[in-house]
Amino acid sequence: MPSPNLMPSSPLFPRPKRLALAAGVVTAVSVGLAYQFALKYRERVGQPHRSPVEGSPADFGLAFESVEIPSGDARLAAWFVPAEGSNDSDPIRPGPAVAIVHGWESNRGRSMAHIRYLHAAGFHCLVIDVRGHGDNPPEALPVNVPEFGEDAASAARWLAARPEVSAVGLLGHSMGGAGVIVAAAAEPAVTAVVALSSPADLVRMTRKTFEMAELQVPGAIATPLAYLTAAVLLIPRRHSIDDASASVAATRYRGPLLLMHGEDDRGVPVEHLGLIAQAARRARTDPGSAPVETLILPGYGHRWLYEDAEARRRTASFFAKELGGPVAPDQAGELAAACVVARPENPVYGFGAASTAVAAEAVIRERARREAREEAGRPPRD
């Protein structure tokens, strides 16, 4: 099956002929300059800006354990929030669990809303800091979708080994959304996946960052330059373009998949949902194949999809159906929808590829947009 990526697939790093093709196209600006650009890009965006974790599940009256999840050479800071009643004097009653994976430059504390509504629906929850994020130490090598995937898979294995866990689902946002699809394609412990605002592949996302950073890249060379830049970004950990592609992973993962996206997402356009769904469905030729479900939320952007009651309802009912409980899907959905959650009071916006000035201007524009919506009596959405 042809790769859903913009350029042909590669086993580790692009095949010499493929790289030559990309390099040949960018000769208009000089291969040397293009490579130097890619190195500078890797320097700027290879490492996330870490933000300390604020608060804990205890702030919402939830019992939890602070744990460490082994993942390769790393040990990831995490919280395990057991389902209601699982810590009483009765014998352990196994039930389903969901591991929650944040996005780029976020942390486990910013996933509190997901913990709350999934816990309200009866699930055990595990939320991690991906390597290089939150309370974890900085990484020496770049972090990208493959690392999000490895850490998500490690979280799934850790949950599967717990005696109180009967089945494991994964939920991820943005790069974490791509990561959970990659993890599910490789880790048999994963039963079901919900991916929110997930990029389809790294090449498209790299090209999008050129626009977000207001880089003046001529259209004729934007895609090959993005391909070269993405490949250079992945060199230090010896990953391929396909290793960082949610679309490619979706052709390998055959379990239940729910994709959710904001219709007005300006960071990862909603078209990415269609690309991932199309790749997954094309690979599922058996009439009895697991479902690929989608939900597009009008008026929402890249973040805060959990503020929509239907998004919470669909997520919880999907997991209850595919993980076998803990309650009937309709009941789980209503419990989650009834759990009112909201974005952080002072959300942090940031993107390593954009200059400080551009990022600051984006924050100012966003603040003005939110204030205008509030004055008009409409809920502020991103």
C-alpha positions in Angstrom: 0.0 0.0 0.0 1.4 3.4 -0.9 2.5 5.5 2.0 0.0 8.3 3.0 3.0 10.7 3.4 3.7 13.5 1.0 6.8 11.7 -0.3 7.5 8.0 -0.7 8.2 5.9 2.4 11.7 5.0 3.7 13.0 2.2 5.9 15.1 4.4 8.3 16.2 7.6 6.7 15.0 8.4 3.2 16.5 6.1 0.5 19.4 7.8 -1.4 17.1 8.2 -4.4 14.3 9.7 -2.3 16.6 12.1 -0.6 18.2 13.0 -3.9 14.7 13.8 -5.2 14.0 16.1 -2.3 17.5 17.7 -2.6 17.2 18.1 -6.3 14.0 20.1 -6.0 15.5 22.4 -3.3 18.6 23.2 -5.4 16.8 26.5 -6.4 17.8 27.7 -2.9 21.0 25.5 -2.7 21.1 22.1 -1.1 23.7 23.5 1.4 21.4 26.3 2.5 18.5 24.0 2.8 20.4 21.6 5.0 21.6 24.5 7.2 18.0 25.6 7.5 17.0 22.1 8.5 19.8 22.0 11.2 18.7 25.4 12.5 15.1 24.2 12.6 16.1 21.1 14.6 17.9 23.3 17.0 14.9 25.5 17.5 12.1 22.9 17.7 13.8 19.6 18.6 13.6 20.2 22.3 10.3 21.2 24.0 10.2 24.1 26.4 9.3 22.4 29.7 6.6 23.8 31.9 6.4 22.7 35.6 3.3 20.7 36.6 0.9 22.7 38.7 -1.7 21.2 41.0 -2.7 17.5 41.3 -5.8 15.3 41.2 -6.2 16.0 44.9 -7.3 19.5 43.9 -10.5 17.9 42.6 -10.9 15.5 45.5 -9.4 12.5 43.6 -7.2 9.9 45.2 -4.1 9.2 43.3 -0.6 7.7 43.3 2.5 9.5 42.1 4.3 6.9 40.1 7.2 6.5 37.6 6.7 4.7 34.3 9.8 3.1 32.8 10.2 3.9 29.1 13.4 3.0 27.4 16.2 4.8 29.3 13.7 7.3 30.9 11.4 7.1 33.9 8.4 9.2 33.3 6.6 11.2 36.0 3.0 10.1 36.2 -0.2 10.0 38.3 -2.4 6.9 38.6 -6.0 7.8 39.5 -7.9 4.6 40.5 -11.6 4.2 39.7 -14.0 5.1 42.5 -14.3 2.3 45.0 -11.1 0.4 43.9 -9.2 1.5 47.1 -11.8 0.2 49.6 -11.5 -2.9 51.7 -13.1 -5.1 49.1 -10.9 -7.4 46.9 -9.7 -5.7 43.7 -12.3 -5.6 41.1 -10.6 -5.3 37.7 -11.9 -2.6 35.4 -10.8 -0.7 32.3 -8.1 2.0 32.3 -7.2 4.9 30.0 -3.7 6.3 29.7 -3.8 10.0 28.8 -1.0 11.6 26.7 -0.6 15.4 26.5 0.6 17.4 23.5 3.8 19.3 22.6 5.2 21.5 25.4 2.3 20.5 27.7 2.4 18.3 30.8 0.2 15.9 32.8 -1.3 18.7 34.9 -2.9 20.2 31.8 -4.7 16.9 31.2 -6.7 17.2 34.4 -10.0 17.7 32.6 -9.6 14.3 30.8 -8.9 12.7 34.1 -12.0 14.2 35.7 -14.6 13.2 33.1 -13.1 9.7 32.5 -12.9 9.1 36.2 -16.5 10.3 36.6 -17.4 7.6 34.0 -15.8 4.9 36.1 -12.4 4.4 34.5 -9.0 4.1 36.1 -6.8 6.8 34.7 -3.0 7.2 34.1 -1.6 10.5 33.0 2.1 10.8 32.1 4.7 13.5 31.4 6.2 12.6 28.1 10.0 12.6 28.1 11.5 16.1 28.0 8.2 17.5 29.4 6.7 18.5 32.7 8.6 17.2 35.7 10.9 15.0 33.6 14.5 16.1 33.0 15.5 17.6 29.6 16.5 15.2 26.8 19.8 15.3 25.0 18.2 14.3 21.7 15.2 15.7 19.9 11.8 14.6 20.9 9.0 14.0 18.4 6.1 11.7 17.5 8.1 8.5 17.8 9.1 9.3 21.4 5.5 10.2 22.2 4.6 6.8 20.8 7.2 5.0 22.8 6.1 6.6 26.0 2.4 6.0 25.3 3.2 2.3 24.7 5.1 2.2 28.0 2.1 3.6 29.8 -0.1 1.0 28.2 2.2 -1.8 29.3 2.4 -0.4 32.8 -1.4 -0.3 33.1 -1.8 -3.8 31.6 0.4 -5.2 34.4 -1.8 -3.7 37.2 -4.1 -6.3 38.8 -7.0 -3.9 38.9 -6.9 -3.2 35.1 -8.9 -5.4 32.8 -8.3 -3.5 29.5 -6.3 -0.5 28.3 -7.3 2.4 26.2 -5.1 5.4 25.0 -6.2 9.0 24.7 -3.9 11.6 23.3 -4.0 15.3 22.1 -2.1 16.8 19.2 1.4 15.3 19.1 0.1 13.0 21.8 -2.7 12.0 19.5 -0.3 11.0 16.9 1.8 9.3 19.5 -1.1 7.1 20.8 -1.9 5.9 17.2 1.8 5.0 16.8 1.8 3.3 20.1 -1.3 1.3 19.4 0.2 0.1 16.1 3.1 -1.5 18.0 1.8 -2.4 21.4 -0.7 -5.4 21.7 -1.8 -4.2 25.2 -3.7 -1.3 23.6 -7.4 -2.2 23.0 -8.9 1.2 21.9 -7.6 4.7 20.9 -9.0 8.2 21.0 -6.9 10.8 19.2 -7.7 14.5 19.5 -6.4 17.1 17.0 -3.8 14.7 15.7 -1.4 15.7 12.9 -1.5 13.2 10.0 2.3 13.2 9.4 5.4 15.2 10.2 6.0 16.5 6.7 2.7 18.3 6.6 3.1 19.6 10.1 6.6 20.9 9.3 5.3 22.7 6.3 2.6 24.2 8.5 5.1 25.4 11.0 6.8 27.4 8.2 3.5 29.3 7.8 2.9 29.6 11.6 6.4 31.2 11.9 5.6 33.5 8.9 8.6 32.1 7.0 8.5 33.2 3.3 9.1 29.8 1.7 8.2 29.7 -2.1 5.4 27.3 -2.7 7.4 25.2 -5.3 10.0 24.2 -2.7 7.9 24.2 0.5 7.0 20.5 0.5 10.5 19.2 -0.4 12.1 21.6 2.1 9.6 20.3 4.7 10.5 16.7 3.8 14.2 17.4 4.1 13.7 19.4 7.4 11.6 16.6 8.9 14.1 14.0 8.0 17.0 16.0 9.5 14.9 16.5 12.7 14.6 12.7 13.1 18.2 11.8 12.3 19.6 11.9 15.9 17.3 9.1 17.1 17.5 7.2 13.7 13.8 7.4 13.0 12.2 7.6 9.5 9.5 9.8 8.2 7.1 6.9 8.4 8.0 6.3 12.1 6.6 9.8 12.8 3.4 9.4 10.8 0.0 8.8 12.4 -1.4 8.0 9.0 1.1 5.2 8.4 0.5 3.9 11.9 -3.2 3.9 11.4 -2.8 1.4 8.5 -1.1 -0.9 11.0 -3.3 -0.5 14.0 -6.5 -2.5 13.5 -8.3 -1.8 16.7 -11.2 0.6 17.5 -10.2 4.2 16.7 -12.0 7.5 17.4 -10.6 10.6 15.8 -11.8 14.0 17.0 -10.9 17.5 15.6 -12.0 21.1 15.9 -13.4 22.4 12.6 -11.5 25.7 13.1 -8.2 24.2 14.1 -5.5 26.6 12.7 -2.5 24.7 14.1 -3.4 21.2 12.7 -6.1 21.8 10.1 -9.1 19.5 10.2 -8.0 17.9 6.9 -5.5 15.9 9.0 -8.4 14.0 10.5 -9.6 12.9 7.1 -6.2 11.8 6.0 -5.8 9.5 9.1 -9.3 8.2 8.9 -8.9 7.4 5.2 -5.6 5.6 5.7 -7.1 3.5 8.5 -10.2 2.6 6.6 -8.3 1.6 3.5 -6.4 -0.9 5.5 -9.5 -2.5 7.0 -10.9 -4.6 4.2 -12.5 -7.2 6.4 -16.2 -6.6 6.9 -15.8 -7.4 10.6 -13.0 -4.8 11.1 -13.0 -2.6 14.1 -14.7 0.8 13.7 -13.0 4.0 12.7 -15.1 6.8 14.1 -14.8 10.5 13.6 -16.2 13.6 15.3 -15.6 17.2 14.0 -16.6 19.9 16.5 -17.8 23.2 14.9 -16.5 26.3 16.4 -13.6 24.6 18.1 -9.9 25.0 17.3 -6.9 23.0 18.3 -7.4 22.9 22.1 -10.1 22.5 24.7 -12.2 20.0 22.8 -13.1 18.5 26.2 -15.3 21.5 27.0 -17.8 20.2 24.5 -20.3 17.8 26.2 -20.7 15.7 23.1 -16.9 15.2 22.9 -16.9 14.0 26.5 -19.9 11.8 25.9 -18.5 10.2 22.7 -15.1 9.6 24.3 -16.5 7.9 27.4 -19.1 5.8 25.6 -16.5 4.7 23.0 -14.1 3.5 25.7 -16.9 1.8 27.7 -18.0 -0.1 24.6 -14.6 -1.1 23.4 -13.0 -1.8 26.8 -16.0 -3.7 28.2 -17.3 -1.3 30.8 -17.1 -0.3 33.6 -20.7 0.6 32.9 -22.9 0.5 29.8 -21.7 2.9 27.0 -24.7 5.2 27.2 -24.4 5.5 31.0 -20.6 6.2 30.7 -21.3 8.9 28.1 -23.9 10.6 30.2 -21.7 10.6 33.3 -18.8 12.1 31.3 -21.1 14.7 29.7 -22.4 15.8 33.1 -18.9 16.4 34.4 -18.4 20.1 33.8 -14.7 20.9 32.9 -13.0 24.0 31.7 -9.6 25.1 30.3 -6.9 26.4 32.6 -7.5 30.0 33.8 -4.2 31.1 32.3 -3.4 28.8 29.4 0.1 28.8 28.0 0.6 29.2 24.3 3.9 28.5 22.7 5.4 26.9 19.6 9.1 26.5 19.2 9.3 27.1 15.5 7.8 30.6 15.7 9.9 33.5 16.7 9.3 35.2 20.1 7.7 38.2 18.4 5.4 36.0 16.3 4.4 34.0 19.3 3.7 37.1 21.4 1.6 38.6 18.6 -0.4 35.3 18.4 -1.1 35.5 22.1 -2.3 39.1 21.8 -4.5 38.3 18.9 -6.0 35.3 20.7 -6.7 37.3 23.8 -8.4 40.0 21.8 -10.5 37.3 20.0 -11.5 35.7 23.2 -12.5 39.1 24.7 -14.6 39.9 21.6 -16.4 36.6 21.9 -17.1 37.2 25.5 -18.5 40.7 24.8 -20.7 39.2 22.2 -22.0 36.6 24.7 -20.4 33.7 23.0 -18.1 31.2 24.8 -14.4 31.8 24.1 -13.0 28.9 22.1 -9.6 28.1 20.7 
